[in-house]
């Protein structure tokens, strides 16, 4: 078991936790937009971390790598 196998899911879990907390607060209080955008950004980082971990652990590099690189490009504009 590699240290990245432990660290990447922990990063994704921390981002999901922060995103859920901020989404709950953002839905309950005003102004909503900054908190909901932060929650969206946290969920995006969690998705990217999961895709990076999947890319690090794959053995089939050719077509799966290209499909994952296309998929990882979808949530990245949300972070910006």
Secondary structure, DSSP 8 states (H G I E B T S, - for coil): --HHHHHHHHHHHHHHHHHHHHHHHHHHSS--HHHHHHHHHHHHHHHHHHHHHHHHH-S--HHHHHHHHHHHHHHHHHH-
